[in-house]
Amino acid sequence: MLARSANLCRTAYSARLRQCLWTVGARPAVFALSQQQPRSLYSSSPEDPAKPASEIKKTLVLPPSYADTVRRLLRRFLPQYQSLAIGKVVYEACSTYPDFKEFWVDDCQLPETFQTWFSTTSLYVWMAMVRIRADPNAKYYNQGLVDCFFRDAEKKMRASGIKSSRIVNDTLKDLVSSFKGTVMSLDEGFARSDAVLAAAIWRNLVPADDNILQIERVVRYTRRQIQRLDQCAIDDLTAGGFAFEKIEP
């Protein structure tokens, strides 16, 4: 009974709607469209062939205002997440210099110790930092490079037999202070003159009075390597696409 009443109501409503449309001069096609049955979502007729799920591509198109916001966020935070990976790649190039035994130990007569390794590696890390400073994200990249440097230093200390974490931490604090002083001295020498740069190398790397000629070689080498790094694109540098040359006699 209820179903019959509902059908009668729908029939009366359709008749009333048809009368209104014809009253305002609507075209018959308008009403005809309203009577069309919706096509099934799973229809496989030639007019609407079904596509395999693998061929359906879903794309997300952001409004321009949202897209600009996402770009700004990526430019701001992405370098922070990339810094450690980039620092690791750059540090691998800095720590594989070819002259530790041949030049620094044999020619400069420095002892083959952890302190000698740390001092000489600091020079190569500093040269890479000088080049990276020209990039807008230098703060993050250089921090990642220095972090990898000190992680390697801690690993070498523990590999040498030091088990006490307190001794390792105290030594790392001293090395951080030493590295900061070395960077400041080399920055000053690089900006001022070869004489000031030679004095910085003498104080931090080759503290021997009978190695004047070796210090002069290091000064020329440092200037030449920084010039080579300056010609290297920052993308190649952060991808590890560079290597330091051997120190010429």
Summary of the structure (lengths in Angstrom):
residues: 249
radius of gyration: 36.3
end to end distance: 109.6
largest distance: 116.3
contacts: 621
relative contact order: 0.09
helix: 70%
strand: 0%
